[in-house]
Amino acid sequence: MLWQSSRAASLILNSNLILRSFFPKVSNIAKVAKRTTKISIKRKALSLITAYSITTHKSQGQTLNKIIIDLVTPPGPVEVASVYVPLSRVKRLDDLMIVRSFEFSSLQVKPSAAQAEERNRLGMIAKNTQKRFPSIL
């Protein structure tokens, strides 16, 4: 099958450049006489599947069916969300494809000073709660 959907077909047909590249005119391939003649034409085509891309921030809160992600982070400061969010958008591991190998260190992002401070604050609250209510916890 040439196209997976009618949208992809209209995408190809609306682009003259692609149309000329993949679909030469039949008259240039074979000369047809006025009498009844059987013509055999072979055509090569590029199979297309419609797809779209979104940023990590846009995907937050969504559950996606199947995704392809690139975990190689760009130069500069790394955000925790840039790795964790795309990995957690699918329900099953089979629905996730990682494009290329990546540094394992990109999965181990150190918390910022504000995050470490908040973690310590929450730890103190947890200890105080355990002291106040020892029979419950």
C-alpha positions as protocol buffer text, in pm:
chain_id: "A"
residue {
  index: 1
  type: MET
  ca { x: 0 y: 0 z: 0 }
}
residue {
  index: 2
  type: LEU
  ca { x: 134 y: 341 z: -93 }
}
residue {
  index: 3
  type: TRP
  ca { x: -18 y: 553 z: 184 }
}
residue {
  index: 4
  type: GLN
  ca { x: -129 y: 468 z: 531 }
}
residue {
  index: 5
  type: SER
  ca { x: -396 y: 740 z: 537 }
}
residue {
  index: 6
  type: SER
  ca { x: -576 y: 981 z: 307 }
}
residue {
  index: 7
  type: ARG
  ca { x: -412 y: 1273 z: 488 }
}
residue {
  index: 8
  type: ALA
  ca { x: -67 y: 1152 z: 383 }
}
residue {
  index: 9
  type: ALA
  ca { x: -190 y: 1109 z: 27 }
}
residue {
  index: 10
  type: SER
  ca { x: -320 y: 1465 z: 10 }
}
residue {
  index: 11
  type: LEU
  ca { x: 6 y: 1586 z: 163 }
}
residue {
  index: 12
  type: ILE
  ca { x: 203 y: 1425 z: -119 }
}
residue {
  index: 13
  type: LEU
  ca { x: -36 y: 1537 z: -392 }
}
residue {
  index: 14
  type: ASN
  ca { x: -32 y: 1897 z: -275 }
}
residue {
  index: 15
  type: SER
  ca { x: 344 y: 1923 z: -314 }
}
residue {
  index: 16
  type: ASN
  ca { x: 449 y: 1959 z: -678 }
}
residue {
  index: 17
  type: LEU
  ca { x: 813 y: 1899 z: -593 }
}
residue {
  index: 18
  type: ILE
  ca { x: 743 y: 1562 z: -435 }
}
residue {
  index: 19
  type: LEU
  ca { x: 487 y: 1481 z: -703 }
}
residue {
  index: 20
  type: ARG
  ca { x: 743 y: 1535 z: -980 }
}
residue {
  index: 21
  type: SER
  ca { x: 1012 y: 1343 z: -793 }
}
residue {
  index: 22
  type: PHE
  ca { x: 819 y: 1024 z: -725 }
}
residue {
  index: 23
  type: PHE
  ca { x: 556 y: 1013 z: -999 }
}
residue {
  index: 24
  type: PRO
  ca { x: 693 y: 1080 z: -1349 }
}
residue {
  index: 25
  type: LYS
  ca { x: 438 y: 1132 z: -1625 }
}
residue {
  index: 26
  type: VAL
  ca { x: 319 y: 808 z: -1782 }
}
residue {
  index: 27
  type: SER
  ca { x: 370 y: 955 z: -2130 }
}
residue {
  index: 28
  type: ASN
  ca { x: 743 y: 983 z: -2057 }
}
residue {
  index: 29
  type: ILE
  ca { x: 764 y: 617 z: -1959 }
}
residue {
  index: 30
  type: ALA
  ca { x: 575 y: 450 z: -2242 }
}
residue {
  index: 31
  type: LYS
  ca { x: 440 y: 562 z: -2578 }
}
residue {
  index: 32
  type: VAL
  ca { x: 84 y: 443 z: -2627 }
}
residue {
  index: 33
  type: ALA
  ca { x: -37 y: 365 z: -2977 }
}
residue {
  index: 34
  type: LYS
  ca { x: -395 y: 433 z: -3083 }
}
residue {
  index: 35
  type: ARG
  ca { x: -472 y: 63 z: -3094 }
}
residue {
  index: 36
  type: THR
  ca { x: -545 y: -144 z: -2785 }
}
residue {
  index: 37
  type: THR
  ca { x: -218 y: -218 z: -2614 }
}
residue {
  index: 38
  type: LYS
  ca { x: -141 y: -372 z: -2279 }
}
residue {
  index: 39
  type: ILE
  ca { x: 102 y: -161 z: -2079 }
}
residue {
  index: 40
  type: SER
  ca { x: 291 y: -273 z: -1773 }
}
residue {
  index: 41
  type: ILE
  ca { x: 405 y: 12 z: -1549 }
}
residue {
  index: 42
  type: LYS
  ca { x: 626 y: -27 z: -1244 }
}
residue {
  index: 43
  type: ARG
  ca { x: 624 y: 246 z: -984 }
}
residue {
  index: 44
  type: LYS
  ca { x: 837 y: 291 z: -676 }
}
residue {
  index: 45
  type: ALA
  ca { x: 696 y: 489 z: -387 }
}
residue {
  index: 46
  type: LEU
  ca { x: 795 y: 601 z: -44 }
}
residue {
  index: 47
  type: SER
  ca { x: 562 y: 466 z: 221 }
}
residue {
  index: 48
  type: LEU
  ca { x: 448 y: 746 z: 451 }
}
residue {
  index: 49
  type: ILE
  ca { x: 294 y: 742 z: 795 }
}
residue {
  index: 50
  type: THR
  ca { x: 146 y: 1057 z: 941 }
}
residue {
  index: 51
  type: ALA
  ca { x: 307 y: 1168 z: 1264 }
}
residue {
  index: 52
  type: TYR
  ca { x: 363 y: 1476 z: 1475 }
}
residue {
  index: 53
  type: SER
  ca { x: 606 y: 1593 z: 1737 }
}
residue {
  index: 54
  type: ILE
  ca { x: 560 y: 1777 z: 2063 }
}
residue {
  index: 55
  type: THR
  ca { x: 792 y: 1916 z: 2327 }
}
residue {
  index: 56
  type: THR
  ca { x: 848 y: 1756 z: 2664 }
}
residue {
  index: 57
  type: HIS
  ca { x: 660 y: 2039 z: 2832 }
}
residue {
  index: 58
  type: LYS
  ca { x: 358 y: 1994 z: 2604 }
}
residue {
  index: 59
  type: SER
  ca { x: 346 y: 1620 z: 2677 }
}
residue {
  index: 60
  type: GLN
  ca { x: 324 y: 1665 z: 3056 }
}
residue {
  index: 61
  type: GLY
  ca { x: 3 y: 1515 z: 3189 }
}
residue {
  index: 62
  type: GLN
  ca { x: -71 y: 1322 z: 2870 }
}
residue {
  index: 63
  type: THR
  ca { x: -77 y: 947 z: 2818 }
}
residue {
  index: 64
  type: LEU
  ca { x: 39 y: 863 z: 2466 }
}
residue {
  index: 65
  type: ASN
  ca { x: -9 y: 539 z: 2272 }
}
residue {
  index: 66
  type: LYS
  ca { x: 337 y: 498 z: 2121 }
}
residue {
  index: 67
  type: ILE
  ca { x: 632 y: 736 z: 2131 }
}
residue {
  index: 68
  type: ILE
  ca { x: 980 y: 772 z: 1989 }
}
residue {
  index: 69
  type: ILE
  ca { x: 1215 y: 978 z: 2204 }
}
residue {
  index: 70
  type: ASP
  ca { x: 1572 y: 1104 z: 2192 }
}
residue {
  index: 71
  type: LEU
  ca { x: 1735 y: 1112 z: 2535 }
}
residue {
  index: 72
  type: VAL
  ca { x: 2053 y: 1286 z: 2422 }
}
residue {
  index: 73
  type: THR
  ca { x: 2026 y: 1619 z: 2599 }
}
residue {
  index: 74
  type: PRO
  ca { x: 2133 y: 1943 z: 2432 }
}
residue {
  index: 75
  type: PRO
  ca { x: 2427 y: 2137 z: 2574 }
}
residue {
  index: 76
  type: GLY
  ca { x: 2353 y: 2356 z: 2872 }
}
residue {
  index: 77
  type: PRO
  ca { x: 2167 y: 2301 z: 3197 }
}
residue {
  index: 78
  type: VAL
  ca { x: 1960 y: 1983 z: 3208 }
}
residue {
  index: 79
  type: GLU
  ca { x: 1607 y: 1992 z: 3345 }
}
residue {
  index: 80
  type: VAL
  ca { x: 1479 y: 1686 z: 3527 }
}
residue {
  index: 81
  type: ALA
  ca { x: 1161 y: 1697 z: 3316 }
}
residue {
  index: 82
  type: SER
  ca { x: 1357 y: 1667 z: 2992 }
}
residue {
  index: 83
  type: VAL
  ca { x: 1430 y: 1300 z: 3067 }
}
residue {
  index: 84
  type: TYR
  ca { x: 1166 y: 1182 z: 3314 }
}
residue {
  index: 85
  type: VAL
  ca { x: 856 y: 1317 z: 3141 }
}
residue {
  index: 86
  type: PRO
  ca { x: 901 y: 1147 z: 2800 }
}
residue {
  index: 87
  type: LEU
  ca { x: 988 y: 816 z: 2967 }
}
residue {
  index: 88
  type: SER
  ca { x: 667 y: 824 z: 3171 }
}
residue {
  index: 89
  type: ARG
  ca { x: 417 y: 911 z: 2895 }
}
residue {
  index: 90
  type: VAL
  ca { x: 338 y: 552 z: 2789 }
}
residue {
  index: 91
  type: LYS
  ca { x: 169 y: 270 z: 2980 }
}
residue {
  index: 92
  type: ARG
  ca { x: 392 y: -12 z: 2856 }
}
residue {
  index: 93
  type: LEU
  ca { x: 761 y: -38 z: 2781 }
}
residue {
  index: 94
  type: ASP
  ca { x: 676 y: -190 z: 2440 }
}
residue {
  index: 95
  type: ASP
  ca { x: 518 y: 143 z: 2339 }
}
residue {
  index: 96
  type: LEU
  ca { x: 845 y: 331 z: 2391 }
}
residue {
  index: 97
  type: MET
  ca { x: 1130 y: 355 z: 2139 }
}
residue {
  index: 98
  type: ILE
  ca { x: 1455 y: 536 z: 2218 }
}
residue {
  index: 99
  type: VAL
  ca { x: 1619 y: 669 z: 1901 }
}
residue {
  index: 100
  type: ARG
  ca { x: 1987 y: 638 z: 1994 }
}
residue {
  index: 101
  type: SER
  ca { x: 2217 y: 551 z: 2279 }
}
residue {
  index: 102
  type: PHE
  ca { x: 2261 y: 814 z: 2550 }
}
residue {
  index: 103
  type: GLU
  ca { x: 2473 y: 887 z: 2854 }
}
residue {
  index: 104
  type: PHE
  ca { x: 2335 y: 716 z: 3165 }
}
residue {
  index: 105
  type: SER
  ca { x: 2428 y: 1028 z: 3360 }
}
residue {
  index: 106
  type: SER
  ca { x: 2142 y: 1212 z: 3187 }
}
residue {
  index: 107
  type: LEU
  ca { x: 1906 y: 1000 z: 3398 }
}
residue {
  index: 108
  type: GLN
  ca { x: 2085 y: 1103 z: 3717 }
}
residue {
  index: 109
  type: VAL
  ca { x: 2020 y: 1476 z: 3742 }
}
residue {
  index: 110
  type: LYS
  ca { x: 2131 y: 1631 z: 4072 }
}
residue {
  index: 111
  type: PRO
  ca { x: 1860 y: 1827 z: 4253 }
}
residue {
  index: 112
  type: SER
  ca { x: 1893 y: 2204 z: 4260 }
}
residue {
  index: 113
  type: ALA
  ca { x: 1965 y: 2387 z: 4587 }
}
residue {
  index: 114
  type: ALA
  ca { x: 1596 y: 2479 z: 4619 }
}
residue {
  index: 115
  type: GLN
  ca { x: 1490 y: 2117 z: 4564 }
}
residue {
  index: 116
  type: ALA
  ca { x: 1738 y: 1988 z: 4823 }
}
residue {
  index: 117
  type: GLU
  ca { x: 1617 y: 2249 z: 5071 }
}
residue {
  index: 118
  type: GLU
  ca { x: 1254 y: 2149 z: 5013 }
}
residue {
  index: 119
  type: ARG
  ca { x: 1340 y: 1779 z: 5054 }
}
residue {
  index: 120
  type: ASN
  ca { x: 1507 y: 1857 z: 5389 }
}
residue {
  index: 121
  type: ARG
  ca { x: 1206 y: 2065 z: 5501 }
}
residue {
  index: 122
  type: LEU
  ca { x: 966 y: 1781 z: 5418 }
}
residue {
  index: 123
  type: GLY
  ca { x: 1193 y: 1535 z: 5600 }
}
residue {
  index: 124
  type: MET
  ca { x: 1177 y: 1749 z: 5915 }
}
residue {
  index: 125
  type: ILE
  ca { x: 796 y: 1766 z: 5892 }
}
residue {
  index: 126
  type: ALA
  ca { x: 784 y: 1385 z: 5857 }
}
residue {
  index: 127
  type: LYS
  ca { x: 1003 y: 1339 z: 6168 }
}
residue {
  index: 128
  type: ASN
  ca { x: 790 y: 1581 z: 6372 }
}
residue {
  index: 129
  type: THR
  ca { x: 475 y: 1398 z: 6262 }
}
residue {
  index: 130
  type: GLN
  ca { x: 621 y: 1062 z: 6370 }
}
residue {
  index: 131
  type: LYS
  ca { x: 711 y: 1208 z: 6713 }
}
residue {
  index: 132
  type: ARG
  ca { x: 365 y: 1361 z: 6762 }
}
residue {
  index: 133
  type: PHE
  ca { x: 173 y: 1051 z: 6652 }
}
residue {
  index: 134
  type: PRO
  ca { x: 389 y: 744 z: 6731 }
}
residue {
  index: 135
  type: SER
  ca { x: 92 y: 508 z: 6764 }
}
residue {
  index: 136
  type: ILE
  ca { x: -47 y: 589 z: 6419 }
}
residue {
  index: 137
  type: LEU
  ca { x: 269 y: 559 z: 6215 }
}
